[in-house]
Amino acid sequence: MDVLRTANPVWVGSSELTMTLDGITACIDAGAGAVVAKSVNESAAARRQLDIAGYAFVSGDRRVRPTGSADLGDGLLNRSGLAQVELDEWLGVLAAAVEHGAPGNCPVLGSITLGDANAAARIGRAMAAVVPAVELNVGAPHGREARAVRQLTEVDAVHDAVRTVRAAVDVPLFVKLPGQASDVVALARAARSAGADAVGLVGRYPGFLPDLDGGAVLGSWGAWGSPACLPMSLYWVAKTRLALGPGTPLIGTNGARTAADVLRFLASGARAVEVVTALWIKGPGVLADLVAGVEAYLSGRDPEEFAGSALAGTRDYADIPPNPSPAWLPYTAPSGR
Ligand SMILES: Cc1cc2nc3c(=O)[nH]c(=O)nc-3n(C[C@H](O)[C@H](O)[C@H](O)COP(=O)(O)O)c2cc1C
């Protein structure tokens, strides 16, 4: 079974919204192409971190929204932790969720956020008995703040972790990478050569936002994502698609809020897109809009044919001829200065 060939390319990514059976089934029923369950790992500290979770939706002019008034254009700064559940109990939740998704062909994936690679391998092996695919997140944006989750930014570290988990998992293994690395394409190549079946691009970023009334939003560092991150995510999707070719399936994430954004991920080379913050803002019902918008645009065209279509006319700087007149001329200082 090709787990990436889902009924539609709009997937729900891992977050607290997919941390319970009710949360996952709500996403399935709302029309997700696939649902990635909340991450787990072996560490009690990673679970405890959920006890200090905090979420701030931030408007385009960097103001924290009052509760319940977030807008799709907002960014989200948050602290977060992993699911507070024992593995046996979690496998039962995953099995029930997989069963719920089956009639509508909506796969439910297990997810592990890397702590220790050998422990991730043990968890992955157990998960593989109940889910059609496992996603391994090696790019947790909280990695510097919380040692119990890791953000790997070096080729060797990604390769070793993926190889260890790959050896234990006998279903497709997807590896989600950080965007905050000097060469994400090299990380994708390392993940692939260590046996990843697909690569997820890219995780959210560490962030910090002073509150000008005093102190800082959330009173700490956090993980940050916003619609403005979209071109940064698309950069790595497009570069990875060009470097590794269509034979390496890519899953886009970080910054898609609308159907047009999902299409932009596909046009950059992704086969599926994991959306999360849009659901925090609008609820799972937003999936219907996203799926309808994508399907209307593609009007029957296979999303896989569309994948990477924006790359056809993309040139390297060196191949672009000089402008006949300086392009920056209209942007010189206004008169009077
Ligand atoms: C509150 C919150 C919790 C998240 N928890 C996880 C997690 O446990 N594991 C994981 O791989 N990604 C996690 N993510 C990342 C999302 O799966 C997704 O990749 C990211 O939010 C970017 O997509 P978006 O711009 O649609 O939100 C989390 C994101 C948010 C906002």
The ligand as an SDF file (V2000), in Angstrom:
LIG
                    3D

 31 33  0  0  0  0  0  0  0  0999 V2000
    0.7230   22.9800   19.5000 C   0  0  0  0  0  0  0  0  0  0  0  0
    1.5090   22.1630   18.5320 C   0  0  0  0  0  0  0  0  0  0  0  0
    1.9820   20.9050   18.9080 C   0  0  0  0  0  0  0  0  0  0  0  0
    2.7420   20.1470   18.0100 C   0  0  0  0  0  0  0  0  0  0  0  0
    3.1730   18.8970   18.4030 N   0  0  0  0  0  0  0  0  0  0  0  0
    3.9040   18.1510   17.5220 C   0  0  0  0  0  0  0  0  0  0  0  0
    4.3290   16.8370   17.8720 C   0  0  0  0  0  0  0  0  0  0  0  0
    4.0760   16.3360   18.9540 O   0  0  0  0  0  0  0  0  0  0  0  0
    5.0440   16.1330   16.9560 N   0  0  0  0  0  0  0  0  0  0  0  0
    5.3580   16.6510   15.7120 C   0  0  0  0  0  0  0  0  0  0  0  0
    6.0020   15.9680   14.9050 O   0  0  0  0  0  0  0  0  0  0  0  0
    4.9430   17.8830   15.3600 N   0  0  0  0  0  0  0  0  0  0  0  0
    4.2370   18.6240   16.2250 C   0  0  0  0  0  0  0  0  0  0  0  0
    3.8080   19.8780   15.8490 N   0  0  0  0  0  0  0  0  0  0  0  0
    4.1470   20.3980   14.5160 C   0  0  0  0  0  0  0  0  0  0  0  0
    3.0020   20.1770   13.5420 C   0  0  0  0  0  0  0  0  0  0  0  0
    2.7900   18.8030   13.3070 O   0  0  0  0  0  0  0  0  0  0  0  0
    3.2290   20.9000   12.1850 C   0  0  0  0  0  0  0  0  0  0  0  0
    4.3170   20.3020   11.5080 O   0  0  0  0  0  0  0  0  0  0  0  0
    3.5140   22.3940   12.3680 C   0  0  0  0  0  0  0  0  0  0  0  0
    2.5970   22.9450   13.2720 O   0  0  0  0  0  0  0  0  0  0  0  0
    3.5110   23.1660   11.0440 C   0  0  0  0  0  0  0  0  0  0  0  0
    2.2760   23.1780   10.4230 O   0  0  0  0  0  0  0  0  0  0  0  0
    1.2310   24.4020   10.5470 P   0  0  0  0  0  0  0  0  0  0  0  0
    1.8810   25.6300   10.0210 O   0  0  0  0  0  0  0  0  0  0  0  0
    0.0640   23.9450    9.7280 O   0  0  0  0  0  0  0  0  0  0  0  0
    0.8840   24.5100   12.0030 O   0  0  0  0  0  0  0  0  0  0  0  0
    3.0410   20.6490   16.7250 C   0  0  0  0  0  0  0  0  0  0  0  0
    2.5500   21.9110   16.3610 C   0  0  0  0  0  0  0  0  0  0  0  0
    1.7970   22.6660   17.2390 C   0  0  0  0  0  0  0  0  0  0  0  0
    1.2980   24.0030   16.7850 C   0  0  0  0  0  0  0  0  0  0  0  0
  1  2  1  0
  2  3  1  0
  2 30  2  0
  3  4  2  0
  4  5  1  0
  4 28  1  0
  5  6  2  0
  6  7  1  0
  6 13  1  0
  7  8  2  0
  7  9  1  0
  9 10  1  0
 10 11  2  0
 10 12  1  0
 12 13  2  0
 13 14  1  0
 14 15  1  0
 14 28  1  0
 15 16  1  0
 16 17  1  0
 16 18  1  0
 18 19  1  0
 18 20  1  0
 20 21  1  0
 20 22  1  0
 22 23  1  0
 23 24  1  0
 24 25  2  0
 24 26  1  0
 24 27  1  0
 28 29  2  0
 29 30  1  0
 30 31  1  0
M  END
$$$$
